[in-house]
Amino acid sequence: MAGALGLALAGPRFYAGIEIDDAIMGHGRRDATAADIRVALALFRRADAMLIGLVGVLALPFIVPA
């Protein structure tokens, strides 16, 4: 998702004053905006719709009488 949005997520950060050294995911900018969240939700909805469609097509032989 980070790559699709052009973001770099995770990476080194601090929690309660303790530095967490973690790998960076993606190769984009580090600051996500509200617009990025909307784009991520739209991308998720499209992927979800495709999955539901695929499951529906694969289920047809089991629910339609021959």
N, C-alpha and C positions, 0 to 999 in steps of 0.2 A: 504494500500500500504506500509506503514512504516513497519508493521509486516512482510509482505512478503519479504521485502528487508533486514530485520534484522537491521532496523534503529530506532532511537528514535527521533521523530520530535517535533517541537514546544517547549513547556516548558518555563521556565523563560528566558526573554531576554530584551534587552534595545533598545528602539527606541527614538532617539533624546534626549538621557540622561534620559529618563523615563523608569523605570523598569515595564515590563508587566509580571504579574504572571499568567501563563497559564498552563494547564495540559500538561503533556508529552504524546505523542502518540507513542506507540511501546515500546519495551524493548530491544533495541539493542544499537549500537554505535551512537554517536551524529554527527559525521562528515560524510557527504555524499560526494562521489567522482564522477568523470565523469563516471566511470564504473557503479555506482549505477543508474545514470540517463539513461544510455543505457539499463540496465536491466529493469528499470521501464517502459521505452518506449516499450520494447519487451513484457513485461507482459500486458501492456495496449493494444497493437496490438492484442495479442492472445485473450484477453477478448472481444475486439471489434469484432474480426472475429467470435467468438462463438455467440455473440449477433446477428450479421447480419445473420449468418446461422440459428439461432433459429427463427428469424423473417421471413426469407425466407420459412422455413418449415411450420410455422404456417399460412403463407399467401397462400400456395399452394391450399388449398380447395377453396379459393376465386377467383383464377385466372385460374385454370385448369377446363375446362368444364367437367361436369359429364357424 
